[in-house]
Amino acid sequence: MKRILASAALCAALSTVAYADNNEIFVTQSGNNNQIGNAAHPATQTGIYNDMTFTQSGSDNVIGASSNPARLQGAIQDGDDHVMDVTQPGHRNQAIRLEQDGGNHSDMFIRQSGNDNTLGFIRQNGDKHLADITQSGNNNSGNARQVGRDNVLMARQSGNANDFLILSGDFGVNGRPGACTSCDVTLIQSGNSNYSNVWQQGNNQMASITQSGNNNTAYTKQSPN
């Protein structure tokens, strides 16, 4: 069973592809110049029991964007039992190249609210991953990546101009060789202009960073056990 439901208004661009059975894509776009993928790089699901839900409201929202046109990508799900849910209210929000690359039981929930939020490159590869990221305010940015099994990543940003970079694995040059098993990352930033950088690679690692106020900076790194 394949279901693709799309509702778009005012100059929205949409391109979706689904393969195999029991894939579902739900897209709702309202406002101006919204885009999810394109004909060359559509939002793609391969496998079974995958779910995609996109909601965009406001103006100039994009899911899948890059300065390099050859790398334009909407969202990719490849494998079994994936769920991806992205909601962007506000103006000029971007969720750039979201993908869940193989494995089982991966979940991704992303909420952006306000203006000019950018999430960056979100990637999950392996089994039983969960990424739940919420951004509110203006000019927030983020980058997250998970490789391995049983990883959990949760990020909360509120205020303006907060930014984070999180790697649980995948430290190789080509972006593939790293692995992290049973890693937990919880990041909460409130206020303005806070920045956090978390690197984890190895087994059974945990990082929790909480920053409140303005202009706070945190750098952490954990090597393999």
Steps between C-alpha positions, in 0.01 A plus 500: 500500500633838399339830601621841396280791604608851414329832559677810376414864451665791322807411295601188691726240344474133589665182382463166679582140414403183690614144439391163647191464724339681791687828447309816581582861414281786629590851384323825589636830372344842548634843411750594229801333336498185714696206363559137590756345269490533123474282192869413507514442876155410633404401851558125478391199702635150436400195702191428707314661791661841442313820582566859394297799613592851390319816606614843387319828573605854423736611225825376343519172696720230347561136587810401307734780398867542430738758360611224263213421259637148448425424865145626519307243701160501657487214748616140470379195684658168407427183695226382733270653761623860469291800604581859406282795605606858422293809584614851409282800584628851449708647221809382312556187706714226345553134582790402281554145383325291761563129453465169679736263327410135552453309822184453705284694743644846433296805601547866414280787625597858422315819595609844391312816589577865441706648219821402317558171684739253336555145612770386259604143432306245704600138449414175678653168400449172685236360736270646764606863462292789626557869422256756641598863439299815574609852409309818589590862444699652216822417317561169676712236329597138563682195369453143626628158398457150644663173394469164677230350721273609784597868476275774640550867416276776635568869441299800620589855398306809597578865445709638216820404319564176692702236319621144558704229329450143625675188375443172675712316247594534136833674551656360183607710205230356279239534770435127534749299705426628851272314740338573835295247696259588781601867495270760658516872430265754659554865413291790632589860423295801607575864447699645215823426315582174680716240324571134577723246329464134605709216358443142609638179355515161668266304728257588781577872506287783634515880466256752647551872445272772637569867434286794609557868448702648218834441325579165665732251325555128571736254329503131590666194349494133596726242340430125456492283813 
